[in-house]
Amino acid sequence: MKVINVKEVEYIAFKLAQEVLSFNEPIPDFSTRFQNIFESCLAILFQTFSGKSPYPGLIFKASVLFI
């Protein structure tokens, strides 16, 4: 599975917000968020233990971000 980085998540979130939001307010930039915490959350998804991922599939990885 390809490792996703913060810039890719920012792009996906921005495009999704543009499509889904129905009001005309500006979408805040990700730089106003806690960047280091978000990078840590993404890094957890792709760590391994004894050569195996504790989150083997896309659904498991997504559920970790959702929690």
Secondary structure, 3 states (H helix, E strand, C coil): CCCCCHHHHHHHHHHHHHHHCCCCCCCCCHHHCCHHHHHHHHHHHCCCECCECCCCCHHHHHHHHHC
